Amino acid sequence: MATSQREKFIFKNTLLCLLKALERKRTTVELRNETSVSGTIDAVDFQMNISMTNVVFKAPNNKSERFTDFFVQGFMIRFVHIPDFINIKKAIEGVVYCNDRSRLDTKFQRNKMNVNAKKMERRRKFQEKEDQKLSSLEEN
Amino acid sequence: MADDQEQQVPAQTVEEPLDLILLSLDERIYVKMKNDRELRGRLHAFDQHLNIVIGDVEETVTTVEIDEETYEEIYKSTKRNIPMLFVRGDGVILVSPPMRTGT
């Protein structure tokens, strides 16, 4: 699923770029129904829908529940806490000024990470085999 | 090159309503929200939907309780401080410079 032109436009022209930069960070999202969701933001889309992992869901009666995955509808969001370690200007510039797909398209970004991980794995195994060959040659 | 959109120097003339908010960038503001909520803090960023990034914010939630016996209305407010907050625009009613109480 490629990011459509409309999605790219929305990310580059509204404050959604800041939420996009919060992907893979831990924050708290407060919803319109007086509940709060604290977890790692997995993905943000152009409608502000947020999918999160490792979530603690707090109800108005202060009861907490843990979930591994959680999806929040964009229109249900009231607040998103911005963590202290985020440099807002750099985060927004990173999304607005990037010309490649990687930062706007979550699936593409995830694929890229997986491909890189596989490459590193292959390289490491190759290196191990080479080292084994060298050490066996030295013995002989 | 052009500055980042949030860092623009405010234009001399106010052409549209959002320009009024542009004048308050990096100043302390008062935001009235739905469900009897108010925010006071420093305006860092906003956009055309009125999504707002506000720092050093104090949120006030006002509730009205009605006494069973005397039927008088008791106004209670709860306050909370948050270092940096992103507010979704559809909950915002108005944005203004902070009100001076007692004037």
gemmi code that builds the backbone of each chain (N, CA, C; Angstrom):
import gemmi

chains = {
    "A": [
        ("MET", (0.860, -1.197, 0.000), (0.000, 0.000, 0.000), (0.889, 1.237, 0.000)),
        ("ALA", (0.956, 1.936, -1.108), (1.813, 3.115, -1.187), (1.084, 4.295, -0.575)),
        ("THR", (1.867, 5.246, -0.071), (1.206, 6.447, 0.453), (0.678, 7.238, -0.719)),
        ("SER", (-0.594, 7.575, -0.684), (-1.186, 8.315, -1.795), (-0.711, 9.760, -1.720)),
        ("GLN", (-0.921, 10.459, -2.829), (-0.553, 11.870, -2.880), (-1.263, 12.648, -1.782)),
        ("ARG", (-2.513, 12.270, -1.543), (-3.309, 12.978, -0.537), (-2.704, 12.817, 0.850)),
        ("GLU", (-2.264, 11.579, 1.141), (-1.643, 11.327, 2.444), (-0.388, 12.155, 2.603)),
        ("LYS", (0.449, 12.164, 1.551), (1.705, 12.916, 1.617), (1.420, 14.392, 1.837)),
        ("PHE", (0.399, 14.908, 1.118), (0.052, 16.317, 1.256), (-0.334, 16.629, 2.695)),
        ("ILE", (-1.169, 15.750, 3.266), (-1.643, 15.991, 4.632), (-0.484, 15.942, 5.615)),
        ("PHE", (0.440, 14.993, 5.436), (1.566, 14.927, 6.366), (2.467, 16.136, 6.254)),
        ("LYS", (2.620, 16.670, 5.042), (3.539, 17.791, 4.873), (2.917, 19.134, 5.172)),
        ("ASN", (1.591, 19.201, 5.284), (0.957, 20.504, 5.450), (0.165, 20.687, 6.731)),
        ("THR", (0.141, 19.672, 7.609), (-0.534, 19.864, 8.884), (0.406, 19.387, 9.994)),
        ("LEU", (-0.008, 19.577, 11.227), (0.813, 19.167, 12.359), (0.887, 17.657, 12.534)),
        ("LEU", (0.236, 16.913, 11.635), (0.318, 15.456, 11.694), (1.752, 14.989, 11.506)),
        ("CYS", (2.616, 15.856, 10.926), (4.016, 15.506, 10.738), (4.684, 15.254, 12.083)),
        ("LEU", (4.254, 16.004, 13.104), (4.844, 15.806, 14.429), (4.456, 14.446, 14.992)),
        ("LEU", (3.183, 14.053, 14.809), (2.746, 12.743, 15.286), (3.444, 11.635, 14.520)),
        ("LYS", (3.678, 11.853, 13.221), (4.368, 10.875, 12.402), (5.780, 10.660, 12.916)),
        ("ALA", (6.400, 11.732, 13.392), (7.763, 11.625, 13.909), (7.804, 10.903, 15.247)),
        ("LEU", (6.651, 10.707, 15.888), (6.604, 10.020, 17.170), (6.542, 8.512, 17.016)),
        ("GLU", (6.561, 8.009, 15.764), (6.486, 6.562, 15.582), (7.656, 5.885, 16.263)),
        ("ARG", (7.384, 4.741, 16.880), (8.360, 3.944, 17.614), (8.805, 4.605, 18.915)),
        ("LYS", (8.115, 5.634, 19.374), (8.416, 6.216, 20.677), (7.283, 5.895, 21.646)),
        ("ARG", (7.588, 5.921, 22.946), (6.546, 5.668, 23.942), (5.904, 6.982, 24.368)),
        ("THR", (4.562, 7.032, 24.296), (3.858, 8.222, 24.786), (2.509, 7.829, 25.350)),
        ("THR", (1.777, 8.835, 25.773), (0.420, 8.617, 26.262), (-0.541, 9.356, 25.346)),
        ("VAL", (-1.628, 8.674, 24.977), (-2.660, 9.297, 24.154), (-3.921, 9.355, 25.008)),
        ("GLU", (-4.506, 10.545, 25.122), (-5.747, 10.653, 25.886), (-6.914, 10.744, 24.937)),
        ("LEU", (-7.968, 9.967, 25.226), (-9.098, 9.890, 24.309), (-10.244, 10.760, 24.798)),
        ("ARG", (-11.223, 10.953, 23.921), (-12.371, 11.802, 24.246), (-13.257, 11.191, 25.314)),
        ("ASN", (-13.144, 9.877, 25.543), (-14.018, 9.250, 26.533), (-13.311, 9.115, 27.877)),
        ("GLU", (-12.429, 10.075, 28.198), (-11.770, 10.139, 29.499), (-10.894, 8.916, 29.780)),
        ("THR", (-10.464, 8.190, 28.748), (-9.541, 7.081, 28.972), (-8.176, 7.488, 28.443)),
        ("SER", (-7.124, 6.836, 28.934), (-5.798, 7.148, 28.414), (-5.073, 5.871, 28.042)),
        ("VAL", (-4.268, 5.942, 26.990), (-3.572, 4.786, 26.453), (-2.082, 5.103, 26.430)),
        ("SER", (-1.264, 4.370, 27.196), (0.180, 4.609, 27.201), (0.879, 3.449, 26.531)),
        ("GLY", (1.684, 3.725, 25.509), (2.357, 2.637, 24.833), (3.296, 3.143, 23.762)),
        ("THR", (3.850, 2.207, 22.983), (4.758, 2.571, 21.901), (3.944, 2.761, 20.636)),
        ("ILE", (4.087, 3.936, 20.029), (3.326, 4.232, 18.813), (3.935, 3.441, 17.657)),
        ("ASP", (3.102, 2.617, 17.011), (3.588, 1.788, 15.927), (3.470, 2.536, 14.602)),
        ("ALA", (2.295, 3.095, 14.332), (2.078, 3.796, 13.068), (1.023, 4.873, 13.253)),
        ("VAL", (1.194, 5.967, 12.479), (0.206, 7.047, 12.470), (-0.213, 7.235, 11.027)),
        ("ASP", (-1.513, 7.347, 10.773), (-1.902, 7.586, 9.381), (-2.489, 8.985, 9.232)),
        ("PHE", (-2.883, 9.326, 7.988), (-3.269, 10.712, 7.710), (-4.565, 11.112, 8.393)),
        ("GLN", (-5.308, 10.135, 8.934), (-6.528, 10.490, 9.668), (-6.283, 10.507, 11.174)),
        ("MET", (-4.993, 10.470, 11.574), (-4.592, 10.435, 12.978), (-4.943, 9.131, 13.671)),
        ("ASN", (-5.347, 8.073, 12.939), (-5.507, 6.767, 13.559), (-4.125, 6.340, 14.039)),
        ("ILE", (-4.048, 5.813, 15.279), (-2.752, 5.428, 15.829), (-2.806, 3.970, 16.251)),
        ("SER", (-1.838, 3.168, 15.784), (-1.748, 1.804, 16.281), (-0.567, 1.753, 17.245)),
        ("MET", (-0.773, 1.091, 18.376), (0.242, 1.072, 19.420), (0.516, -0.347, 19.882)),
        ("THR", (1.690, -0.566, 20.498), (2.029, -1.874, 21.059), (2.436, -1.690, 22.520)),
        ("ASN", (2.360, -2.784, 23.294), (2.727, -2.786, 24.719), (2.021, -1.670, 25.465)),
        ("VAL", (0.710, -1.780, 25.521), (-0.139, -0.669, 25.930), (-0.701, -0.893, 27.327)),
        ("VAL", (-0.768, 0.200, 28.108), (-1.501, 0.186, 29.373), (-2.708, 1.084, 29.179)),
        ("PHE", (-3.893, 0.544, 29.289), (-5.129, 1.277, 29.034), (-5.750, 1.645, 30.367)),
        ("LYS", (-5.912, 2.946, 30.622), (-6.476, 3.380, 31.906), (-7.883, 3.874, 31.710)),
        ("ALA", (-8.829, 3.282, 32.445), (-10.225, 3.688, 32.369), (-10.479, 4.840, 33.348)),
        ("PRO", (-11.645, 5.545, 33.229), (-11.924, 6.665, 34.133), (-11.936, 6.248, 35.608)),
        ("ASN", (-12.305, 4.994, 35.889), (-12.321, 4.535, 37.286), (-10.927, 4.118, 37.744)),
        ("ASN", (-9.883, 4.535, 37.006), (-8.477, 4.275, 37.317), (-8.078, 2.816, 37.246)),
        ("LYS", (-8.911, 1.971, 36.652), (-8.518, 0.560, 36.472), (-7.626, 0.474, 35.243)),
        ("SER", (-6.514, -0.290, 35.339), (-5.594, -0.427, 34.211), (-5.702, -1.808, 33.607)),
        ("GLU", (-5.491, -1.840, 32.266), (-5.462, -3.142, 31.593), (-4.298, -3.127, 30.635)),
        ("ARG", (-3.640, -4.261, 30.443), (-2.522, -4.316, 29.496), (-2.953, -4.989, 28.206)),
        ("PHE", (-2.468, -4.419, 27.096), (-2.725, -5.029, 25.787), (-1.434, -5.045, 25.001)),
        ("THR", (-1.241, -6.085, 24.155), (-0.039, -6.093, 23.325), (-0.227, -5.192, 22.116)),
        ("ASP", (-1.437, -5.153, 21.578), (-1.696, -4.282, 20.435), (-2.950, -3.462, 20.693)),
        ("PHE", (-2.940, -2.246, 20.207), (-4.073, -1.359, 20.437), (-4.215, -0.426, 19.259)),
        ("PHE", (-5.450, -0.157, 18.849), (-5.683, 0.751, 17.729), (-6.618, 1.856, 18.190)),
        ("VAL", (-6.225, 3.106, 17.968), (-7.051, 4.236, 18.375), (-7.558, 4.947, 17.137)),
        ("GLN", (-8.861, 5.169, 17.053), (-9.429, 5.928, 15.937), (-9.016, 7.391, 16.078)),
        ("GLY", (-8.671, 8.003, 14.951), (-8.193, 9.383, 14.991), (-9.152, 10.349, 15.648)),
        ("PHE", (-10.454, 10.222, 15.331), (-11.393, 11.223, 15.850), (-11.634, 11.059, 17.345)),
        ("MET", (-11.215, 9.947, 17.925), (-11.409, 9.740, 19.362), (-10.309, 10.389, 20.194)),
        ("ILE", (-9.261, 10.903, 19.524), (-8.124, 11.435, 20.261), (-8.416, 12.846, 20.747)),
        ("ARG", (-8.087, 13.091, 22.011), (-8.164, 14.458, 22.524), (-6.754, 15.032, 22.627)),
        ("PHE", (-5.849, 14.338, 23.327), (-4.473, 14.817, 23.496), (-3.478, 13.729, 23.128)),
        ("VAL", (-2.263, 14.139, 22.736), (-1.136, 13.223, 22.629), (-0.006, 13.878, 23.407)),
        ("HIS", (0.517, 13.192, 24.411), (1.634, 13.757, 25.163), (2.885, 13.671, 24.304)),
        ("ILE", (3.639, 14.759, 24.241), (4.889, 14.761, 23.492), (6.018, 14.529, 24.485)),
        ("PRO", (6.832, 13.464, 24.302), (7.907, 13.188, 25.265), (8.930, 14.318, 25.306)),
        ("ASP", (9.610, 14.442, 26.461), (10.550, 15.543, 26.645), (11.746, 15.461, 25.716)),
        ("PHE", (12.138, 14.203, 25.340), (13.373, 14.072, 24.575), (13.199, 14.411, 23.096)),
        ("ILE", (11.982, 14.724, 22.678), (11.770, 15.026, 21.257), (12.102, 16.489, 20.981)),
        ("ASN", (12.962, 16.712, 19.954), (13.203, 18.065, 19.472), (12.164, 18.320, 18.387)),
        ("ILE", (11.166, 19.158, 18.713), (10.001, 19.299, 17.835), (10.391, 19.814, 16.456)),
        ("LYS", (11.266, 20.813, 16.417), (11.619, 21.421, 15.132), (12.279, 20.383, 14.234)),
        ("LYS", (13.255, 19.619, 14.800), (13.957, 18.620, 13.989), (13.008, 17.518, 13.562)),
        ("ALA", (12.096, 17.142, 14.451), (11.161, 16.050, 14.131), (10.270, 16.455, 12.962)),
        ("ILE", (9.755, 17.691, 13.001), (8.870, 18.148, 11.925), (9.653, 18.274, 10.622)),
        ("GLU", (10.866, 18.850, 10.702), (11.671, 19.009, 9.485), (11.980, 17.658, 8.858)),
        ("GLY", (12.230, 16.652, 9.725), (12.531, 15.322, 9.212), (11.414, 14.765, 8.354)),
        ("VAL", (10.175, 15.079, 8.701), (9.043, 14.551, 7.930), (8.724, 15.461, 6.748)),
        ("VAL", (8.739, 16.767, 6.976), (8.295, 17.700, 5.932), (9.289, 17.777, 4.782)),
        ("TYR", (10.605, 17.753, 5.101), (11.590, 17.968, 4.049), (12.095, 16.684, 3.421)),
        ("CYS", (11.627, 15.497, 3.861), (12.161, 14.286, 3.271), (11.509, 14.059, 1.920)),
        ("ASN", (12.329, 13.679, 0.949), (11.806, 13.503, -0.399), (11.600, 12.051, -0.761)),
        ("ASP", (12.124, 11.140, 0.083), (11.923, 9.739, -0.261), (10.744, 9.202, 0.530)),
        ("ARG", (10.297, 8.038, 0.160), (9.077, 7.492, 0.739), (9.298, 7.025, 2.169)),
        ("SER", (10.546, 6.756, 2.526), (10.768, 5.949, 3.727), (10.126, 6.528, 4.975)),
        ("ARG", (10.107, 7.871, 5.127), (9.574, 8.350, 6.385), (8.066, 8.539, 6.395)),
        ("LEU", (7.455, 8.557, 5.199), (6.016, 8.793, 5.181), (5.229, 7.499, 5.075)),
        ("ASP", (5.861, 6.443, 4.557), (5.164, 5.197, 4.314), (5.621, 4.166, 5.330)),
        ("THR", (4.779, 3.881, 6.342), (5.209, 3.008, 7.434), (5.560, 1.612, 6.958)),
        ("LYS", (4.737, 1.045, 6.038), (4.981, -0.321, 5.587), (6.301, -0.396, 4.824)),
        ("PHE", (6.548, 0.623, 3.990), (7.784, 0.665, 3.218), (8.969, 0.732, 4.160)),
        ("GLN", (8.821, 1.551, 5.211), (9.901, 1.718, 6.176), (10.197, 0.406, 6.900)),
        ("ARG", (9.109, -0.283, 7.300), (9.270, -1.548, 8.011), (9.944, -2.575, 7.117)),
        ("ASN", (9.525, -2.634, 5.843), (10.129, -3.560, 4.876), (11.605, -3.307, 4.749)),
        ("LYS", (11.953, -2.005, 4.664), (13.361, -1.614, 4.517), (14.166, -2.118, 5.710)),
        ("MET", (13.589, -1.983, 6.930), (14.288, -2.435, 8.123), (14.506, -3.927, 8.074)),
        ("ASN", (13.472, -4.670, 7.644), (13.583, -6.126, 7.561), (14.640, -6.539, 6.548)),
        ("VAL", (14.633, -5.866, 5.373), (15.602, -6.198, 4.328), (17.014, -5.940, 4.830)),
        ("ASN", (17.213, -4.810, 5.534), (18.538, -4.502, 6.076), (18.973, -5.538, 7.087)),
        ("ALA", (18.027, -5.955, 7.947), (18.341, -6.958, 8.973), (18.782, -8.255, 8.312)),
        ("LYS", (18.064, -8.646, 7.237), (18.412, -9.896, 6.538), (19.795, -9.796, 5.908)),
        ("LYS", (20.079, -8.608, 5.324), (21.398, -8.396, 4.695), (22.506, -8.568, 5.715)),
        ("MET", (22.313, -7.935, 6.894), (23.327, -8.006, 7.943), (23.533, -9.444, 8.377)),
        ("GLU", (22.427, -10.181, 8.491), (22.483, -11.576, 8.909), (23.288, -12.394, 7.912)),
        ("ARG", (22.979, -12.191, 6.604), (23.670, -12.929, 5.551), (25.165, -12.615, 5.568)),
        ("ARG", (25.473, -11.328, 5.747), (26.869, -10.898, 5.751), (27.623, -11.535, 6.913)),
        ("ARG", (26.942, -11.582, 8.053), (27.573, -12.140, 9.245), (27.872, -13.625, 9.037)),
        ("LYS", (26.904, -14.358, 8.456), (27.097, -15.805, 8.231), (28.235, -16.039, 7.257)),
        ("PHE", (28.267, -15.224, 6.176), (29.332, -15.335, 5.179), (30.678, -15.132, 5.850)),
        ("GLN", (30.760, -14.092, 6.698), (32.011, -13.771, 7.388), (32.446, -14.944, 8.264)),
        ("GLU", (31.464, -15.561, 8.951), (31.776, -16.713, 9.807), (32.386, -17.846, 8.999)),
        ("LYS", (31.758, -18.129, 7.816), (32.258, -19.232, 6.971), (33.689, -18.955, 6.531)),
        ("GLU", (33.938, -17.706, 6.136), (35.274, -17.322, 5.689), (36.285, -17.538, 6.813)),
        ("ASP", (35.889, -17.095, 8.034), (36.793, -17.253, 9.171), (37.089, -18.718, 9.434)),
        ("GLN", (36.054, -19.551, 9.306), (36.248, -20.997, 9.526), (37.229, -21.564, 8.518)),
        ("LYS", (37.037, -21.149, 7.245), (37.929, -21.652, 6.179), (39.375, -21.298, 6.476)),
        ("LEU", (39.564, -19.998, 6.862), (40.917, -19.516, 7.151), (41.539, -20.309, 8.282)),
        ("SER", (40.773, -20.516, 9.363), (41.326, -21.220, 10.521), (41.629, -22.677, 10.168)),
        ("SER", (40.807, -23.337, 9.319), (41.084, -24.723, 8.944), (42.309, -24.797, 8.057)),
        ("LEU", (42.531, -23.759, 7.186), (43.721, -23.717, 6.337), (44.974, -23.579, 7.194)),
        ("GLU", (44.876, -22.713, 8.235), (46.024, -22.499, 9.093), (46.436, -23.774, 9.814)),
        ("GLU", (45.414, -24.574, 10.203), (45.712, -25.808, 10.916), (46.476, -26.768, 10.035)),
        ("ASN", (46.124, -26.780, 8.729), (46.742, -27.744, 7.811), (48.109, -27.336, 7.314)),
    ],
    "B": [
        ("MET", (16.722, 30.293, 1.961), (15.543, 29.476, 1.654), (14.435, 29.818, 2.655)),
        ("ALA", (13.252, 29.385, 2.346), (12.104, 29.684, 3.209), (12.274, 28.984, 4.554)),
        ("ASP", (11.864, 29.667, 5.597), (11.948, 29.076, 6.930), (10.925, 27.983, 7.075)),
        ("ASP", (11.070, 27.153, 8.103), (10.060, 26.155, 8.426), (8.738, 26.870, 8.688)),
        ("GLN", (7.643, 26.240, 8.291), (6.349, 26.953, 8.342), (6.031, 27.523, 9.710)),
        ("GLU", (6.441, 26.824, 10.780), (6.095, 27.328, 12.109), (7.006, 28.466, 12.541)),
        ("GLN", (8.120, 28.699, 11.833), (9.079, 29.711, 12.259), (8.920, 31.005, 11.482)),
        ("GLN", (7.883, 31.126, 10.688), (7.706, 32.339, 9.881), (7.534, 33.556, 10.773)),
        ("VAL", (8.111, 34.675, 10.338), (7.867, 35.946, 11.023), (6.436, 36.357, 10.686)),
        ("PRO", (5.631, 36.725, 11.692), (4.236, 37.084, 11.407), (4.161, 38.259, 10.449)),
        ("ALA", (3.230, 38.199, 9.492), (3.089, 39.269, 8.521), (2.607, 40.529, 9.234)),
        ("GLN", (2.880, 41.670, 8.612), (2.491, 42.924, 9.237), (0.983, 43.092, 9.231)),
        ("THR", (0.331, 42.619, 8.137), (-1.124, 42.774, 8.066), (-1.779, 41.461, 8.459)),
        ("VAL", (-2.887, 41.581, 9.173), (-3.664, 40.405, 9.535), (-4.681, 40.187, 8.433)),
        ("GLU", (-4.515, 39.102, 7.666), (-5.401, 38.905, 6.521), (-6.521, 37.932, 6.809)),
        ("GLU", (-6.217, 36.881, 7.584), (-7.264, 35.909, 7.855), (-7.257, 35.593, 9.347)),
        ("PRO", (-8.321, 34.978, 9.864), (-8.399, 34.713, 11.311), (-7.183, 33.963, 11.853)),
        ("LEU", (-6.633, 33.000, 11.071), (-5.496, 32.234, 11.590), (-4.270, 33.126, 11.793)),
        ("ASP", (-4.208, 34.262, 11.085), (-3.089, 35.182, 11.301), (-3.099, 35.729, 12.718)),
        ("LEU", (-4.287, 35.838, 13.330), (-4.376, 36.324, 14.707), (-3.674, 35.356, 15.646)),
        ("ILE", (-3.821, 34.046, 15.367), (-3.150, 33.052, 16.197), (-1.646, 33.097, 15.930)),
        ("LEU", (-1.272, 33.380, 14.665), (0.142, 33.496, 14.287), (0.834, 34.542, 15.138)),
        ("LEU", (0.088, 35.630, 15.486), (0.657, 36.686, 16.305), (1.014, 36.184, 17.705)),
        ("SER", (0.318, 35.130, 18.171), (0.547, 34.635, 19.536), (1.570, 33.516, 19.610)),
        ("LEU", (2.262, 33.198, 18.492), (3.239, 32.102, 18.518), (4.320, 32.379, 19.539)),
        ("ASP", (4.649, 31.349, 20.327), (5.667, 31.428, 21.369), (5.257, 32.352, 22.522)),
        ("GLU", (3.982, 32.714, 22.574), (3.481, 33.504, 23.703), (2.603, 32.591, 24.547)),
        ("ARG", (2.284, 33.062, 25.733), (1.344, 32.310, 26.561), (-0.065, 32.541, 26.015)),
        ("ILE", (-0.858, 31.468, 25.973), (-2.219, 31.581, 25.443), (-3.193, 30.864, 26.353)),
        ("TYR", (-4.459, 31.133, 26.098), (-5.554, 30.467, 26.788), (-6.374, 29.761, 25.724)),
        ("VAL", (-6.611, 28.463, 25.877), (-7.389, 27.694, 24.907), (-8.637, 27.180, 25.605)),
        ("LYS", (-9.807, 27.489, 25.048), (-11.050, 26.950, 25.601), (-11.400, 25.734, 24.760)),
        ("MET", (-11.673, 24.607, 25.425), (-11.964, 23.380, 24.697), (-13.341, 22.860, 25.050)),
        ("LYS", (-13.778, 21.858, 24.275), (-15.081, 21.253, 24.547), (-15.042, 20.515, 25.874)),
        ("ASN", (-16.209, 20.197, 26.403), (-16.332, 19.488, 27.682), (-15.762, 20.284, 28.842)),
        ("ASP", (-15.959, 21.602, 28.832), (-15.577, 22.466, 29.957), (-14.115, 22.304, 30.333)),
        ("ARG", (-13.247, 22.298, 29.318), (-11.822, 22.221, 29.606), (-11.148, 23.494, 29.168)),
        ("GLU", (-10.087, 23.872, 29.883), (-9.323, 25.050, 29.498), (-7.848, 24.707, 29.598)),
        ("LEU", (-7.065, 25.281, 28.700), (-5.636, 25.064, 28.745), (-4.946, 26.422, 28.816)),
        ("ARG", (-3.919, 26.520, 29.650), (-3.099, 27.729, 29.642), (-1.659, 27.282, 29.473)),
        ("GLY", (-0.995, 27.824, 28.445), (0.379, 27.403, 28.238), (1.016, 28.210, 27.123)),
        ("ARG", (2.203, 27.764, 26.683), (2.935, 28.482, 25.650), (2.668, 27.841, 24.305)),
        ("LEU", (2.221, 28.626, 23.342), (1.879, 28.121, 22.017), (3.156, 27.862, 21.218)),
        ("HIS", (3.380, 26.587, 20.839), (4.556, 26.276, 20.037), (4.222, 26.121, 18.563)),
        ("ALA", (3.060, 25.537, 18.264), (2.714, 25.316, 16.861), (1.215, 25.142, 16.722)),
        ("PHE", (0.723, 25.463, 15.519), (-0.684, 25.196, 15.239), (-0.795, 24.980, 13.737)),
        ("ASP", (-1.958, 24.456, 13.297), (-2.164, 24.307, 11.852), (-3.586, 24.705, 11.503)),
        ("GLN", (-3.975, 24.481, 10.237), (-5.284, 24.978, 9.791), (-6.442, 24.250, 10.470)),
        ("HIS", (-6.207, 23.041, 10.995), (-7.290, 22.344, 11.704), (-7.372, 22.798, 13.150)),
        ("LEU", (-6.443, 23.689, 13.554), (-6.304, 24.125, 14.937), (-5.764, 23.008, 15.828)),
        ("ASN", (-5.088, 22.010, 15.245), (-4.254, 21.124, 16.052), (-3.216, 22.041, 16.682)),
        ("ILE", (-2.959, 21.894, 17.983), (-2.091, 22.824, 18.689), (-1.023, 22.052, 19.436)),
        ("VAL", (0.214, 22.543, 19.378), (1.268, 22.006, 20.233), (1.514, 23.067, 21.295)),
        ("ILE", (1.267, 22.713, 22.549), (1.328, 23.700, 23.634), (2.269, 23.177, 24.713)),
        ("GLY", (3.126, 24.042, 25.260), (4.121, 23.623, 26.243), (3.821, 24.228, 27.604)),
        ("ASP", (4.348, 23.583, 28.667), (4.155, 24.036, 30.064), (2.693, 24.347, 30.329)),
        ("VAL", (1.841, 23.376, 30.018), (0.407, 23.643, 29.996), (-0.257, 23.215, 31.295)),
        ("GLU", (-1.230, 24.026, 31.732), (-2.049, 23.681, 32.883), (-3.464, 23.450, 32.360)),
        ("GLU", (-3.989, 22.234, 32.546), (-5.337, 21.909, 32.064), (-6.313, 22.034, 33.220)),
        ("THR", (-7.407, 22.733, 32.995), (-8.438, 22.890, 34.033), (-9.722, 22.256, 33.540)),
        ("VAL", (-10.237, 21.289, 34.310), (-11.517, 20.666, 33.973), (-12.530, 21.147, 34.995)),
        ("THR", (-13.634, 21.744, 34.531), (-14.637, 22.300, 35.450), (-15.873, 21.412, 35.459)),
        ("THR", (-16.306, 21.001, 36.654), (-17.531, 20.190, 36.758), (-18.541, 20.921, 37.632)),
        ("VAL", (-19.823, 20.691, 37.350), (-20.899, 21.298, 38.144), (-21.613, 20.191, 38.885)),
        ("GLU", (-21.634, 20.317, 40.176), (-22.421, 19.359, 40.966), (-23.606, 20.080, 41.570)),
        ("ILE", (-24.731, 19.392, 41.642), (-25.930, 20.011, 42.212), (-26.197, 19.377, 43.572)),
        ("ASP", (-26.193, 20.227, 44.597), (-26.428, 19.747, 45.959), (-27.853, 19.199, 46.068)),
        ("GLU", (-27.982, 18.001, 46.656), (-29.282, 17.335, 46.727), (-30.297, 18.117, 47.544)),
        ("GLU", (-29.809, 18.718, 48.651), (-30.761, 19.371, 49.565), (-31.057, 20.802, 49.152)),
        ("THR", (-29.984, 21.571, 48.919), (-30.214, 22.989, 48.666), (-30.384, 23.289, 47.174)),
        ("TYR", (-30.115, 22.338, 46.303), (-30.221, 22.483, 44.846), (-29.347, 23.598, 44.306)),
        ("GLU", (-28.303, 23.937, 45.070), (-27.414, 24.956, 44.533), (-26.315, 24.280, 43.712)),
        ("GLU", (-25.810, 25.051, 42.746), (-24.784, 24.501, 41.850), (-23.403, 24.722, 42.450)),
        ("ILE", (-22.627, 23.638, 42.585), (-21.277, 23.759, 43.110), (-20.309, 23.551, 41.940)),
        ("TYR", (-19.474, 24.564, 41.691), (-18.509, 24.455, 40.608), (-17.185, 23.942, 41.153)),
        ("LYS", (-16.724, 22.821, 40.604), (-15.428, 22.277, 41.040), (-14.505, 22.238, 39.840)),
        ("SER", (-13.226, 22.551, 40.049), (-12.294, 22.440, 38.931), (-11.089, 21.617, 39.341)),
        ("THR", (-10.634, 20.771, 38.413), (-9.452, 19.925, 38.635), (-8.355, 20.429, 37.722)),
        ("LYS", (-7.136, 20.570, 38.248), (-6.035, 21.074, 37.426), (-4.958, 20.019, 37.284)),
        ("ARG", (-4.219, 20.134, 36.190), (-3.199, 19.134, 35.874), (-2.118, 19.833, 35.071)),
        ("ASN", (-0.845, 19.487, 35.284), (0.234, 20.108, 34.518), (0.890, 19.095, 33.607)),
        ("ILE", (1.112, 19.492, 32.347), (1.752, 18.597, 31.388), (2.856, 19.363, 30.671)),
        ("PRO", (4.074, 18.816, 30.530), (5.183, 19.575, 29.932), (4.975, 19.932, 28.465)),
        ("MET", (4.496, 18.972, 27.627), (4.311, 19.283, 26.211), (3.148, 18.460, 25.692)),
        ("LEU", (2.215, 19.125, 25.045), (0.969, 18.459, 24.667), (0.604, 18.762, 23.224)),
        ("PHE", (0.119, 17.745, 22.512), (-0.453, 17.929, 21.176), (-1.963, 17.851, 21.344)),
        ("VAL", (-2.673, 18.885, 20.931), (-4.125, 18.933, 21.086), (-4.773, 18.771, 19.713)),
        ("ARG", (-5.708, 17.821, 19.599), (-6.405, 17.643, 18.324), (-7.377, 18.788, 18.093)),
        ("GLY", (-7.360, 19.328, 16.890), (-8.092, 20.560, 16.590), (-9.586, 20.522, 16.792)),
        ("ASP", (-10.212, 19.332, 16.633), (-11.672, 19.344, 16.693), (-12.210, 19.555, 18.100)),
        ("GLY", (-11.316, 19.522, 19.115), (-11.782, 19.784, 20.467), (-11.639, 21.244, 20.883)),
        ("VAL", (-10.984, 22.045, 20.024), (-10.689, 23.431, 20.389), (-11.872, 24.330, 20.033)),
        ("ILE", (-12.278, 25.175, 20.997), (-13.338, 26.154, 20.727), (-12.720, 27.498, 20.378)),
        ("LEU", (-11.835, 28.003, 21.257), (-11.197, 29.282, 20.937), (-9.786, 29.358, 21.481)),
        ("VAL", (-8.988, 30.252, 20.883), (-7.614, 30.490, 21.298), (-7.502, 31.985, 21.552)),
        ("SER", (-6.913, 32.355, 22.689), (-6.832, 33.789, 22.988), (-5.631, 34.065, 23.886)),
        ("PRO", (-5.168, 35.309, 23.986), (-4.144, 35.614, 24.980), (-4.730, 35.358, 26.355)),
        ("PRO", (-3.879, 35.095, 27.371), (-4.423, 34.692, 28.668), (-5.310, 35.786, 29.245)),
        ("MET", (-6.441, 35.370, 29.868), (-7.373, 36.330, 30.441), (-6.811, 36.827, 31.764)),
        ("ARG", (-6.997, 38.080, 32.010), (-6.581, 38.609, 33.313), (-7.793, 38.514, 34.237)),
        ("THR", (-7.661, 37.724, 35.323), (-8.808, 37.568, 36.234), (-8.901, 38.785, 37.127)),
        ("GLY", (-10.119, 39.190, 37.399), (-10.337, 40.276, 38.343), (-10.318, 41.642, 37.702)),
        ("THR", (-10.172, 41.698, 36.366), (-10.195, 43.021, 35.720), (-11.587, 43.326, 35.145)),
    ],
}
model = gemmi.Model(1)
for chain_id, residues in chains.items():
    chain = gemmi.Chain(chain_id)
    for i, (resn, *xyz) in enumerate(residues, 1):
        res = gemmi.Residue()
        res.name, res.seqid = resn, gemmi.SeqId(i, " ")
        for name, pos in zip(("N", "CA", "C"), xyz):
            atom = gemmi.Atom()
            atom.name, atom.element = name, gemmi.Element(name[0])
            atom.pos, atom.b_iso = gemmi.Position(*pos), 0.0
            res.add_atom(atom)
        chain.add_residue(res)
    model.add_chain(chain)
structure = gemmi.Structure()
structure.add_model(model)
structure.setup_entities()
